[in-house]
Structures are given as C-alpha cells and as structure tokens.
Amino acid sequence: MNNRVSVILPTYNRADLISDTIESLLAQTRPVDEILVIDDGSTDETAQRVSAFGDQVRYHHKKNGGKSAALNLALTMIDGDCVWICDDDDLLLPDACARLMHEMEADPALDFCAGLHKDFYVDPKTGENVSKEPGYSKASHPDEVFSDALDGCHIFQPGLIVRRTFYDRIGPFDETLNRSQDYEMLLRLTRHGNGRVLPHVVFLHREHQGTRGAASERFTMQEANRKWIKYHRQIIKPLLDDVDDQELLPSDIWNDPSRASTRERTAMIRKGSIFGRHVLWDEALEAWAAIDPVPDAKLCDYEIQLIRMSTGYGLGCAPLLESDAVKAKMQALKAQSPLGRQIVRQLGRSVRWRIKHAVRGGAFGEAVQLTRFMMAAH
C-alpha cells in the first residue's frame, strides 16, 4: 500500500538557500505528495523564492515564534500518512524518499525509518560542494537506536520519515527550546518507538556560517556550541533522571550473565559518559562519584571505552578548564577511591589521544587546553 508523504520545510530568512533544498525535494525518484513551507516570520525574499515553484509547493507565513512552534503548527496543516521534516539549508539525495518509504511500507510495524548523512560545504573559491564525513552518524542496530541517540544526535530530521500517527502519540515539539528541539524529539521517538536506521546516506547536511535560532535569540555558528550546552542540559539531565539502567546499556551488555554483579556500576559509568559527551561535566563527575566504591573494583574494557568516549563529542574537555568547581570535583573523585582514580586516569589517557589529534590538525590552542586538563588529571 502506498502511503502519502508530506514534507514540512520550516524556514526563517534563508532565501539564499531554500531554493536548492526545494529543488532536491522535487527531484525525488519517488515523488512526495505535498511540500509545505512553513515560514516563521522571514523578512527577506523567502516568499518570492518559494512562489517561483508555483503550485508544487504550499507556502504559509506566520509570526516568528521559533522552529518548534512552526513545526507544531505545520503538523496540523498536512494530510500525509508519513511526515518528512526537512531543513531549509540541506540537500536531499534523489533516492532518499524511495529508500525510507520502501522500509515503512514493507513493515507496517515501523514507527519511523532513518538514513545516514554526510556534511558538505561550498568552496568559496570554486563554488563547488565539498563533502566530508559527519561528526557522529551511525546505522544503529534496531534495539540500540535510543542508546546511540543518548550519545548524541546521530539521526537528523532530513534523514527521518515518521508515521503521522506516531507524532500524534509522542506529543508536540518542545517550544521552550530554541536549539536542539530536533534532538529532544529524536530522543522521544527512539525511546518509545519501533524504528530502523538504514546504512545508506540519504541527505547532505550543509555547513555554513549563517545565523540560527528564533528572532528573539539569534546566534552565529561560533556561538552555537554555548547554546548547544545550555539546551542539552535542559534536555539530558531530566531524561537521565527518568531512564532505568536497562535503557542505558546495549542489550548484549545488559543480558550478559557474567556482568550481573556489575550492571549497576556499568550503568552509572554509562550515565556519566553520556553527560560528558554533552559537555555536562558537573553532572558526569557527580554520577561517577556516586558509584559504590567496592574494594578492589577494576574497570572492565567496556567501562574504559565508555569513559574514554565521554571526551569525544561536542566541545570535548574544554569547559572543564573554565570551572574551578568542576576541576575540584575531578580531584575529589581521584581521591575518593581506587575506582575514582581509575576513572580520572582513563579520562587523562583519552585526552592524550585527542591532543595528538589536535596537533595533527593544526588546532594548537585546543591542544594547549587539553594538555592543561591532562596534567590536572594526573
């Protein structure tokens, strides 16, 4: 049975980019059934650019209220069985809709289907698109989609088609978030839904220096990481307070009988690792400090891997250097028990590798910051 696919394309002052996105949607080998551009109060030439596509695209202009509000309104205006939310600066590969909808129609039990992406930027000298590997993207095993999402947003909305009925069940986008509202929704979708992630690239994610956010809180790409930390604290902390240990760990780890006596410890290490990957180092160190320091406890290889992963996303360890309170917590953890010393030691080893990577990439300022952190960890 063929399902109707509705595309929602939220936009705000992206007249210079949105035409490319629409053209990539109209070039799908499996045509979409409707494209709704929901304009969140643009003051540039967005309306004129969209009107050039005639009746192939439906356009609705609203007062600026942020992306979440625009999406929530758009969800009441479409009539498709499946919803494909696309960003106004990305490019969809021609077979994206066909690949994702093939899975959705072959398995009615799926609530969503996703694909991978690559990053790209436009070379300022040649004008050509240059592709590069994304920071975090993986074809998750079906029972690990939520676990992988906890480590970071590995599924972007242009690579995700969701059944309309599932959006209705899961609730609206969070309108208190001016950034990472897509990620907060992804965590809900993957936690409560049945989904599949395909090992195929379905869209190209554009890197550019344009401003972001609602009119009331615009920010540049250089400022984005600070906003990212702020909103991820709002998202991740209450979520991790709510999940149980089994949700935190992959099924093969949770179901391994040889790990029965250490599951609780491993789950807490995992929780700290998630906090660290979101640069929430206060919370990460508090989680690790709360582990029962059983005498002679020794970290297993999987736990070591989790701790080393904690420095590998977002801004890494840099914000540790800005807070004396966080550095004090790290020193207290090291002094608390042999297990605490093992955790801090593994953090230091992870950073040592990242220093080498920074030096090879010419990021000498970052290398100096990380060196200072590594010295504090020993």
C-alpha positions in Angstrom: 0.0 0.0 0.0 1.3 3.4 -0.9 1.3 6.0 1.9 1.1 9.7 1.3 4.3 11.5 2.2 4.0 15.1 3.5 7.2 17.2 3.6 7.4 20.0 6.2 10.0 22.6 5.4 10.4 25.2 8.3 12.3 28.3 7.4 13.4 31.7 8.6 15.4 34.1 6.5 17.1 31.5 4.3 16.1 32.9 0.9 19.6 32.3 -0.4 19.5 28.6 0.4 15.9 27.3 0.4 15.5 27.0 -3.4 18.3 24.4 -3.5 16.5 22.4 -0.9 13.1 22.5 -2.6 14.7 21.5 -5.9 16.2 18.5 -4.3 12.8 17.5 -2.9 11.2 17.9 -6.3 13.8 15.7 -7.8 12.9 12.6 -5.7 12.6 9.4 -7.6 9.6 8.6 -5.5 7.7 11.9 -5.6 6.4 13.3 -2.3 2.7 14.1 -2.1 3.0 17.6 -0.7 5.6 20.2 0.4 4.6 22.7 3.0 7.0 25.6 3.6 6.2 27.0 7.0 7.8 30.4 7.1 8.5 31.5 10.7 8.3 35.3 10.0 11.0 35.8 7.4 11.9 39.3 6.5 14.0 38.5 3.4 12.9 37.3 -0.1 11.8 33.8 1.1 8.2 34.3 -0.1 9.4 35.3 -3.6 11.8 32.4 -3.9 9.1 29.8 -2.9 6.5 31.3 -5.1 8.7 30.6 -8.1 7.8 26.9 -7.7 4.1 27.6 -8.2 1.6 25.0 -7.0 4.3 22.4 -6.5 4.9 23.9 -3.0 2.4 25.2 -0.5 3.5 28.3 1.5 2.3 29.6 4.9 3.8 32.6 6.6 3.4 33.0 10.4 4.6 35.4 13.0 8.0 34.4 14.3 7.8 32.1 17.2 10.7 29.6 16.8 11.1 26.4 15.0 9.2 24.2 17.4 6.1 26.4 17.2 6.3 26.4 13.4 6.6 22.6 13.3 3.7 22.1 15.7 1.5 24.4 13.5 2.6 22.6 10.3 1.7 19.2 11.8 -1.9 20.4 12.0 -1.9 21.5 8.3 -0.7 18.4 6.4 -2.7 15.3 5.4 0.0 12.7 4.7 0.3 9.3 6.3 4.1 9.9 6.8 5.9 13.1 7.7 9.3 14.1 6.4 10.7 17.3 8.1 13.5 18.8 6.1 15.8 21.7 7.0 15.9 24.8 4.7 19.7 24.5 4.0 20.3 20.8 3.3 20.2 18.7 0.1 18.1 15.5 -0.2 19.6 12.8 -2.3 17.3 11.7 -5.2 16.5 8.3 -3.8 16.0 9.4 -0.1 12.2 9.2 -0.1 12.2 5.9 -2.0 14.7 4.2 0.3 13.0 5.3 3.5 9.4 4.7 2.4 10.3 1.2 1.0 11.0 0.1 4.5 8.0 1.9 6.0 5.6 0.2 3.6 7.3 -3.2 3.8 6.9 -3.2 7.6 3.7 -1.5 8.9 5.1 -2.0 12.5 7.8 0.6 11.9 7.0 4.0 13.5 9.9 5.6 11.7 12.8 4.9 9.3 16.0 6.9 9.1 19.1 7.1 7.0 22.6 8.5 7.3 24.0 11.8 6.1 27.3 13.4 5.1 28.3 17.0 5.7 29.2 19.4 3.0 30.3 23.0 2.5 30.6 25.2 -0.6 34.1 26.0 -1.5 34.3 29.8 -1.6 36.8 29.8 -4.4 35.3 27.3 -6.8 31.6 27.3 -5.7 31.7 23.5 -5.7 30.1 21.4 -3.0 32.7 19.6 -0.9 31.6 16.5 1.0 33.1 15.4 4.4 32.3 12.8 7.0 29.9 13.9 9.8 30.9 14.2 13.4 28.5 11.5 14.6 26.4 9.2 12.4 25.8 5.5 12.6 23.4 2.8 11.3 22.2 1.7 14.7 21.2 -1.9 15.5 17.4 -1.8 15.9 17.5 -2.3 19.7 20.2 0.3 20.2 18.8 3.3 18.3 17.9 5.0 21.6 21.1 4.0 23.3 23.1 5.5 20.4 20.9 8.6 20.4 21.8 9.2 24.0 25.4 9.7 22.9 24.4 12.4 20.5 22.1 13.4 17.7 23.1 10.7 15.1 19.8 11.0 13.1 19.0 14.4 11.6 15.4 15.2 10.6 16.0 15.4 6.9 17.1 11.7 7.1 14.0 10.7 9.0 10.4 9.8 8.0 7.9 9.3 10.8 4.3 8.0 10.7 1.9 10.8 11.4 0.1 8.7 14.0 3.3 8.3 15.9 3.9 12.0 16.0 0.4 12.4 17.3 1.1 9.8 20.1 4.5 11.2 21.1 3.4 14.8 21.5 4.4 18.2 20.2 7.9 19.7 19.8 9.1 21.4 22.9 8.5 25.2 22.3 10.8 26.1 25.3 13.8 25.0 23.2 15.4 27.5 20.7 18.1 24.9 19.8 18.2 21.1 19.8 14.4 20.8 19.6 15.0 18.2 16.8 17.3 16.2 19.2 14.8 16.3 22.0 12.1 14.9 19.7 14.6 12.3 18.4 15.2 11.0 21.9 11.4 10.6 22.4 10.9 8.9 19.1 13.7 6.4 19.6 12.9 5.7 23.2 9.2 5.0 22.7 9.1 3.9 19.0 10.0 1.0 16.8 12.4 2.3 14.2 15.1 1.3 11.7 18.3 3.1 10.6 19.5 2.2 7.1 23.2 2.0 6.2 22.7 4.5 3.4 23.4 8.2 3.0 20.1 9.9 2.2 20.9 13.6 2.5 23.8 16.2 2.6 24.0 18.4 5.7 25.2 21.9 4.9 27.8 23.6 7.0 27.7 27.4 6.8 28.3 30.5 8.9 24.7 31.8 8.8 22.8 32.8 12.0 20.5 30.4 13.7 17.6 30.4 16.2 14.4 32.3 16.5 14.3 36.1 16.0 14.3 36.6 19.8 17.5 34.7 20.2 19.6 34.7 17.1 23.2 33.4 17.3 26.1 32.7 15.0 27.8 29.4 14.2 30.7 30.5 16.5 28.2 31.0 19.4 26.3 27.8 18.7 28.2 25.5 21.0 27.4 27.6 24.0 23.7 27.4 23.1 24.1 23.7 22.5 25.4 23.1 26.0 22.6 25.2 27.6 19.8 23.4 25.9 21.3 19.9 26.2 21.5 20.5 30.0 17.7 21.2 29.8 17.2 18.0 27.7 19.6 15.4 29.0 19.5 15.9 32.8 15.8 15.2 33.3 15.9 12.4 30.7 18.7 10.5 32.5 16.9 11.0 35.8 14.0 9.2 34.3 15.5 6.3 32.4 16.3 2.9 34.0 19.6 1.1 33.9 18.4 -1.3 31.2 17.7 1.6 28.8 21.2 2.9 29.2 23.0 -0.2 28.1 23.1 -2.2 24.8 21.2 -5.5 25.1 24.3 -7.6 24.7 25.8 -5.9 27.8 22.7 -5.9 29.8 21.9 -9.6 29.1 25.4 -10.9 29.7 25.1 -13.1 32.8 28.8 -12.6 33.6 28.1 -8.9 34.1 25.2 -9.3 36.5 27.1 -8.2 39.6 28.5 -5.0 37.9 25.5 -3.9 35.8 24.5 -1.1 38.2 28.1 0.3 38.2 28.3 0.0 34.4 25.0 1.8 34.0 26.3 4.7 36.2 29.6 4.9 34.3 27.5 5.0 31.1 25.4 7.8 32.6 28.5 9.8 33.3 29.8 9.1 29.8 26.6 10.5 28.3 26.8 13.6 30.4 30.5 14.1 29.4 29.7 13.7 25.7 27.2 16.6 26.1 29.8 18.6 27.9 27.9 18.5 31.1 30.9 17.8 33.3 29.4 18.7 36.6 26.8 16.0 36.1 29.3 13.5 34.7 31.6 13.7 37.7 28.7 13.6 40.2 27.4 10.4 38.5 30.8 8.8 38.8 31.3 9.9 42.3 28.0 8.2 43.3 29.3 4.8 42.3 29.7 2.5 45.3 33.5 2.2 45.7 33.7 -1.5 46.2 37.2 -2.5 47.3 39.4 -4.0 44.6 36.9 -2.9 41.9 38.5 -2.9 38.5 37.1 -1.3 35.4 36.3 -3.7 32.5 37.2 -2.9 28.9 33.6 -1.8 28.1 33.6 0.7 31.1 37.0 2.0 30.0 35.6 2.5 26.5 32.7 4.5 27.9 34.9 6.8 30.0 37.2 7.5 27.0 34.2 8.2 24.8 33.0 10.9 27.2 35.6 13.4 25.9 34.8 12.8 22.3 31.8 14.9 21.4 30.8 18.5 21.2 33.4 20.7 22.9 35.2 17.8 24.5 37.0 18.7 27.7 37.5 22.5 27.1 34.7 23.6 29.5 36.4 21.7 32.3 39.1 24.3 32.3 36.6 27.2 32.8 35.2 25.9 36.1 37.2 25.6 39.3 34.2 23.7 40.8 34.4 21.1 38.1 38.2 20.7 38.5 37.7 20.3 42.2 35.2 17.6 41.6 37.7 15.8 39.4 40.3 16.0 42.1 37.8 14.8 44.7 36.9 11.8 42.5 40.5 10.9 42.2 41.0 11.0 46.0 37.7 9.2 46.7 38.7 5.6 45.9 40.8 3.4 43.7 37.9 3.2 41.3 37.7 7.0 41.2 41.4 7.2 40.4 40.9 4.7 37.6 38.2 6.8 36.1 40.2 10.0 36.2 43.2 8.2 34.7 41.2 6.9 31.8 39.9 10.5 31.2 43.6 11.6 31.0 44.5 8.9 28.6 41.6 9.8 26.3 42.6 13.4 26.3 46.2 12.5 25.5 45.0 10.9 22.2 42.9 14.0 21.5 45.9 16.2 22.0 47.8 14.3 19.3 44.8 14.6 17.0 44.5 18.3 17.6 48.2 18.9 16.9 48.0 16.9 13.7 45.0 19.1 12.6 46.8 22.3 13.5 44.5 23.1 16.4 47.3 24.2 18.7 45.1 26.3 21.0 42.9 23.3 21.7 46.0 21.1 22.2 47.2 23.5 24.9 43.9 23.5 26.7 43.7 19.7 26.6 47.3 19.4 27.9 46.4 21.5 30.9 43.4 19.2 31.6 45.5 16.1 31.2 48.1 17.5 33.7 45.2 18.1 36.2 44.0 14.5 35.7 47.3 13.0 36.9 
